[in-house]
Amino acid sequence: MFQYYFVYFVIKIIELLQFLMLARAIFSWFPQAQGSKIAELLYLATEPFILPFRALFDRIQSLRGFMLDLPFLFAFIAMSVVERLLYSLIL
């Protein structure tokens, strides 16, 4: 029973992080919001999960000047995959 609640808790944390990442992406469209406290909080909460993907993509020379933030996108997709795997454990 404890395992069920733990997995459910982890799923909810992942959903919260995905929401924060979505909010961070929306904030990035507004230059005047970049220096706000909310933007800083979103950055601090989400960057630890994006950083490993950013380090991986920095090794690929041709992707360094890419206009789309691929590490952000891949981190979001990876969280979605982990969330689906966890859902399959509790069903």
C-alpha positions in Angstrom: 0.0 0.0 0.0 2.9 2.4 0.8 4.4 1.8 -2.6 1.1 2.9 -4.3 1.1 6.2 -2.4 4.8 6.8 -3.0 4.4 6.2 -6.7 1.3 8.5 -6.8 3.3 11.2 -4.9 6.1 11.0 -7.4 3.6 11.2 -10.3 2.1 14.4 -8.7 5.6 15.9 -8.3 6.3 15.2 -12.0 3.0 16.8 -13.0 3.9 19.9 -10.9 7.3 20.1 -12.6 5.7 19.8 -16.0 3.3 22.7 -15.1 6.2 24.8 -13.9 8.1 24.1 -17.1 5.1 25.1 -19.2 4.9 28.3 -17.1 8.6 28.9 -17.7 8.1 28.5 -21.4 5.3 31.0 -21.5 7.3 33.5 -19.4 10.1 33.2 -21.9 7.9 34.8 -24.6 7.6 38.0 -22.5 10.9 39.9 -22.2 9.6 42.2 -19.5 9.0 39.2 -17.3 12.5 37.8 -17.5 13.9 39.5 -14.4 10.8 39.0 -12.2 10.9 36.9 -9.0 8.4 34.5 -10.5 10.6 33.9 -13.5 13.6 33.3 -11.2 11.6 30.8 -9.1 10.5 29.0 -12.2 14.1 28.8 -13.4 15.4 27.6 -10.1 12.7 24.9 -9.8 13.1 23.5 -13.4 16.7 24.0 -14.4 18.0 21.0 -12.3 15.9 18.7 -14.5 16.9 20.4 -17.8 20.6 20.7 -17.0 21.6 17.1 -17.8 19.9 17.4 -21.2 21.6 20.8 -21.8 25.0 19.2 -21.0 24.3 16.4 -23.4 23.2 18.7 -26.2 26.1 21.1 -25.7 28.4 18.3 -26.9 26.8 18.4 -30.3 28.3 21.3 -32.2 25.5 21.6 -34.8 22.8 22.0 -32.2 24.4 24.8 -30.3 22.9 27.6 -32.3 19.6 25.9 -32.8 16.6 28.3 -32.3 14.5 25.8 -30.4 15.4 24.9 -26.9 15.8 21.1 -27.5 17.1 20.3 -24.0 14.0 21.8 -22.5 11.8 19.8 -24.9 13.6 16.5 -24.3 13.4 17.1 -20.5 9.7 17.6 -20.8 9.3 14.5 -22.9 11.4 12.4 -20.6 9.2 13.5 -17.6 6.1 12.5 -19.6 7.6 9.0 -20.3 8.6 8.5 -16.7 5.1 9.6 -15.6 3.4 7.1 -18.0 5.7 4.3 -16.8 4.8 5.1 -13.2 1.1 5.2 -14.1 1.5 1.7 -15.5 2.9 0.5 -12.2 -0.1 1.6 -10.2 -2.8 0.5 -12.6 
